[in-house]
């Protein structure tokens, strides 16, 4: 391959990882290996088989040796993203004894809710969603 092709492929891989695709930092190392091979070929006019060997060794060694450490360091400071309704508060419209089911409104939809706590939740009281089991909210009295 020509030196400029290695550099173009490396730049495309680096750019796609950083801008469009979250490939969990794999494309960064493959792209960097392609850039290095391109610059080595520019300076030393390497044979084709040697270019591919250097590319493969650089890509594999850098991924195995550095990917996990760098990826964890980059992702360590991201905020925790909650998914689902667990932890949110709803209003129970009818008395809800422990283990019993009723219908509640949550985000504009009607849901089945089961009292997963040990005490009765009074009508009009606040309840906290503990988890979701299928299409049923498991709630307990909000303290």
N, C-alpha and C positions, 0 to 999 in steps of 0.2 A: 504494500500500500504506500502511497505517497505520503510525505510528511504532513502536508496540509490536510489530507483526509483524516489522519489520526487526530490532529488538533481540532478539526471540525466535529468529529464524532465525540471527542472528549468534551468540547464546549456544549454540544447538544445534550449529552447525558448529564453534565453538571447543571445546566440550565433547567432541564426538565425536572430533575430532583428538587432543586431549590425553588422553582417557581410553580410547577404544575402538579407533580406527582409526589405523594408521600410514600416512597418505596423503602422507608425505614433506613435510609442512609446507605443502601447498597449501590445505587447508581453514582454516588459521589466518588466511591473508590474505583469503580470501573472507569468513570470519566477521567479521574485524575491519572489513572494508569495509561489511558489512551493519550492524554496530553503529554505525559512524560515520554512515552514512546515517540510521539510526533516530534518533540524537541530533540530527542536523541538522534532520530533519523535525519533531522535537519542538519545537525552538527557533524554526524559521523557516517552518514549514508550506509545504514545497516542493511543486511540482506533480509529478505522477506521472512524466512523462517525464524531468524533471530528477533525480528520485530514481534512476531506472535508469541515467541517464548517469553520475551521480556514482559510483554503485555499480560500474559496469563499469570506469570509469577508475581508481578506487581499487584495485579487485581486480587488474586487469592490471598497473598500474604498480608496485604493491607486490610482486606476485609476481615480475615481471621484474627489478625493481631490488634487492630485498632477500632473496628466498627462499634463493638459493644461499649467500650469506654467512652468514645466520643459521642455516640448516640445517647447514652444515659446522661452524660454531662450536658448535652444540648437540651434534653427533654426534662431534666430534673426540676427546673423552676417554673414549669407550666402550671397554671391553676387547675385545680381539680374540677372536672365538669360533671355535674350531677345529671344523670339521665333517669327519666321516669319520675313518677309522682312521690316516691318515698321521701318522707320527712315533711311533706306539705300538710296544711291544715284544712279540714273540711267541717261543715256544720251538719250535724245529724238532725234530721227533721222529725224523727220518731224515737221513742225510748228504745235503746238497744242493749239488751242483756248480754252477758258474756256468751260467746259461741253462737249467737243468733244472727240473722241476716236481715238487712233492710235495704231500701234504695236511697241513694244520696245523689246530689248534684255535684259534679266535679268538672270544672272547665267547660261548662255548657252542655254536658252530657249526663245522662242518668247511669249510675253504676250500682252494682251490687256491692254491699259492704258487710263484712263480718267483724264483730267485736272480738278481737284477739286478746283483749285484756281480761282482768279479773273482776272489774267493777262495771256496773250499769252506766251507760252513757245516756244522760237525760236528753229529752227532745230540746233542740235549740242549742245544745252544748257543742263545744269545739272538740274535734277528734283529730289526731295526727295519723297520717297514713304510714303504717309500718313497712308494708311491702305490697306487691301486686302478685296475685296468684291467678294466672289466666286472665279473666276479665273481672275478677273480684278484688276489691280493695280490702286489705286486712288493716283495721284501724284499732286504736286504743285511745282512752281518754287523754286529752291534752292537759298537761299539768302546768 
